[in-house]
Amino acid sequence: MRAGLSILLFALALASCSPHDEHWHATDIAGAMPSLAFRMVRANDGATVTQDSYRGYVVALYFGYTHCPDICPATLANLSDALVRLGVRARAVRILFVTVDPDRDSIAALKDYVHAFAPQVDGMRGDENALAALARRYRVAYGVEKSSRGDAYSVMHSDAVFFFDRDGRARLVATSTEDVAGLASDLRRLTR
């Protein structure tokens, strides 16, 4: 009896150390946000793509613009650094960078911009309706305010990065990408 109890306690202790009990570094939003759904033009090759184009990949979705002076390049650089830490698992991840400034972010400009980060970063561009629908789906705020002279711009956008599993289900959201090791750990778990 005593040996059986010891074996049971040992088995329970081992089960409590399973990888399923690891904590996420980003915020767990499983079941709280809708699955991945969109229709946009991928700047990298000019193809019209949907969520089905990314089925089987872990997807990070981020809204920004190419003229962003600080947040966008820092976010994409941190996500790219996390991919480097994944090694070969990075092949199973795609980062979708959706421009909130399609008037200035042409397909060519967007393609050049994302090319500076990682091969897994795809620039995305949609018309006004497609952009608004995607932003509304994930409750992302953005705004573009042009000056009356036409030379100055003010662009505001959310800093959230949404992570989707290989089946397109929303799993995590991060409002900061400074913890690159944590991002890499979360992405590694999602690519299992």
Protein Blocks (a to p, Z undefined) as FASTA:
>chain_A
ZZmmmmmmmmmmmmmmpmklpccfbdcfehkaccdddddddfknopacdfklmgoiacdd
ddddfklmklmmmmmmmmmmmmmmnmmmlmmpccddddfblmlmcfklmmmmmmmmcfkl
ccddddfklmmmmmmmnopacdddddfkopaccddddfbdcdddfkopafbdcfbfklmm
lmmmmmmmmmZZ
